[in-house]
Every structure is written in structure tokens, then in C-alpha cells.
């Protein structure tokens, strides 16, 4: 599994909702939107690094152009890391 933490160039929750709802990326297991002091963060869990790379390289740009205009102010800063263990709470 691969985890990414991205800082999107969106300025409002409405823009973020439009961006997040524009695609169901292949290999995406879960995605979480969070508010940070300086903007939003998107934490996503992917099946593989290749799925994440494909999304950020091929899919996200056109989505941002549709939501934010043809020249969005910036691109997402993305940090990626391999998931070493997944801890899922036991069902009682």
C-alpha cells in the first residue's frame, strides 16, 4: 500500500468538494479531507505507488483545470510513503 498527503491548491471547501467528487481513481482505497492551519490536506491510501503516481500525473491536472480554471494557482504538494503495517481494529 501507498499513502499520500497532499496540499491542494483549492481555497474553499466547495472547490475541494468539486475536486474530490470529480473522479473515482483506480487503486484508491480511502481518502480523507482535513483542515490544517494553512489550508486543506488530503490523505489518501492507494493499492500501489503506481496508482497514486498515475492519478497525480495523468488525472488530477485536468480536474483542477475544470474546477479552478485553466491556470490553477499552484499544484498540490504531495508527500508519499510506503505503508509498512495496517492496523485495523478488531470487531467485537
C-alpha positions as a Markdown table, in Angstrom:
| # | Residue | x | y | z |
|---|---|---|---|---|
| 1 | Unk | 0.0 | 0.0 | 0.0 |
| 2 | Unk | 1.0 | 3.6 | -0.6 |
| 3 | Unk | -0.1 | 6.7 | 1.4 |
| 4 | Unk | -0.1 | 10.2 | 0.1 |
| 5 | Unk | -0.5 | 13.5 | 1.9 |
| 6 | Unk | -1.4 | 16.4 | -0.5 |
| 7 | Unk | -1.9 | 20.1 | -0.1 |
| 8 | Unk | -4.3 | 21.0 | -2.8 |
| 9 | Unk | -4.5 | 24.5 | -4.4 |
| 10 | Unk | -8.2 | 24.8 | -3.5 |
| 11 | Unk | -9.2 | 27.8 | -1.5 |
| 12 | Unk | -12.7 | 26.8 | -0.4 |
| 13 | Unk | -14.5 | 23.7 | 0.8 |
| 14 | Unk | -16.8 | 24.0 | -2.2 |
| 15 | Unk | -13.8 | 23.8 | -4.6 |
| 16 | Unk | -12.4 | 20.9 | -2.6 |
| 17 | Unk | -15.7 | 19.0 | -2.8 |
| 18 | Unk | -15.9 | 19.5 | -6.6 |
| 19 | Unk | -12.3 | 18.3 | -7.0 |
| 20 | Unk | -12.8 | 15.3 | -4.7 |
| 21 | Unk | -16.0 | 14.3 | -6.4 |
| 22 | Unk | -14.7 | 14.6 | -10.0 |
| 23 | Unk | -13.1 | 11.1 | -10.2 |
| 24 | Unk | -13.1 | 7.7 | -8.6 |
| 25 | Unk | -9.4 | 6.9 | -9.1 |
| 26 | Unk | -8.3 | 3.3 | -9.8 |
| 27 | Unk | -6.5 | 1.8 | -6.9 |
| 28 | Unk | -7.8 | 4.3 | -4.3 |
| 29 | Unk | -8.7 | 2.6 | -1.0 |
| 30 | Unk | -9.6 | 5.6 | 1.1 |
| 31 | Unk | -9.4 | 9.4 | 1.0 |
| 32 | Unk | -9.7 | 11.9 | 3.9 |
| 33 | Unk | -10.0 | 15.7 | 3.7 |
| 34 | Unk | -8.6 | 17.6 | 6.7 |
| 35 | Unk | -8.3 | 21.3 | 7.6 |
| 36 | Unk | -4.8 | 22.5 | 8.5 |
| 37 | Unk | -3.7 | 25.9 | 9.7 |
| 38 | Unk | -2.6 | 26.9 | 6.3 |
| 39 | Unk | -5.3 | 25.2 | 4.1 |
| 40 | Unk | -6.5 | 21.7 | 3.3 |
| 41 | Unk | -4.8 | 18.3 | 3.4 |
| 42 | Unk | -5.9 | 15.2 | 1.5 |
| 43 | Unk | -4.7 | 11.9 | 2.9 |
| 44 | Unk | -5.2 | 9.0 | 0.6 |
| 45 | Unk | -4.5 | 5.3 | 0.8 |
| 46 | Unk | -3.6 | 3.6 | -2.5 |
| 47 | Unk | -3.3 | 0.0 | -3.6 |
| 48 | Unk | 0.2 | 0.8 | -5.0 |
| 49 | Unk | 2.5 | 3.7 | -5.6 |
| 50 | Unk | 1.9 | 3.3 | -9.3 |
| 51 | Unk | -1.8 | 4.0 | -8.8 |
| 52 | Unk | -1.0 | 7.2 | -6.9 |
| 53 | Unk | 1.6 | 8.3 | -9.4 |
| 54 | Unk | -0.8 | 7.8 | -12.3 |
| 55 | Unk | -3.5 | 9.8 | -10.6 |
| 56 | Unk | -1.2 | 12.8 | -9.8 |
| 57 | Unk | 0.5 | 12.7 | -13.2 |
| 58 | Unk | -2.5 | 12.0 | -15.6 |
| 59 | Unk | -5.8 | 12.6 | -13.8 |
| 60 | Unk | -5.6 | 15.4 | -11.3 |
| 61 | Unk | -4.4 | 18.2 | -13.6 |
| 62 | Unk | -7.5 | 18.2 | -15.9 |
| 63 | Unk | -9.8 | 18.1 | -12.8 |
| 64 | Unk | -8.1 | 21.1 | -11.2 |
| 65 | Unk | -8.3 | 23.0 | -14.5 |
| 66 | Unk | -12.1 | 22.3 | -14.7 |
| 67 | Unk | -12.7 | 23.3 | -11.0 |
| 68 | Unk | -10.2 | 26.2 | -10.6 |
| 69 | Unk | -9.9 | 27.4 | -14.2 |
| 70 | Unk | -7.3 | 26.7 | -16.9 |
| 71 | Unk | -4.4 | 28.1 | -14.9 |
| 72 | Unk | -4.9 | 27.0 | -11.3 |
| 73 | Unk | -2.8 | 28.8 | -8.7 |
| 74 | Unk | -0.3 | 26.1 | -8.0 |
| 75 | Unk | -0.2 | 22.4 | -8.0 |
| 76 | Unk | -0.6 | 20.1 | -5.0 |
| 77 | Unk | 2.5 | 19.5 | -2.9 |
| 78 | Unk | 2.5 | 15.7 | -2.4 |
| 79 | Unk | 4.4 | 13.5 | 0.1 |
| 80 | Unk | 4.2 | 9.8 | -0.4 |
| 81 | Unk | 5.3 | 6.8 | 1.7 |
| 82 | Unk | 5.0 | 3.1 | 1.8 |
| 83 | Unk | 2.6 | 1.6 | 4.4 |
| 84 | Unk | 4.5 | -0.9 | 6.4 |
| 85 | Unk | 1.7 | -2.2 | 8.5 |
| 86 | Unk | -2.1 | -1.7 | 8.5 |
| 87 | Unk | -3.7 | -1.9 | 12.0 |
| 88 | Unk | -7.5 | -2.4 | 11.8 |
| 89 | Unk | -9.5 | -2.5 | 15.0 |
| 90 | Unk | -10.9 | -6.0 | 15.8 |
| 91 | Unk | -14.7 | -6.3 | 15.6 |
| 92 | Unk | -16.3 | -7.1 | 18.9 |
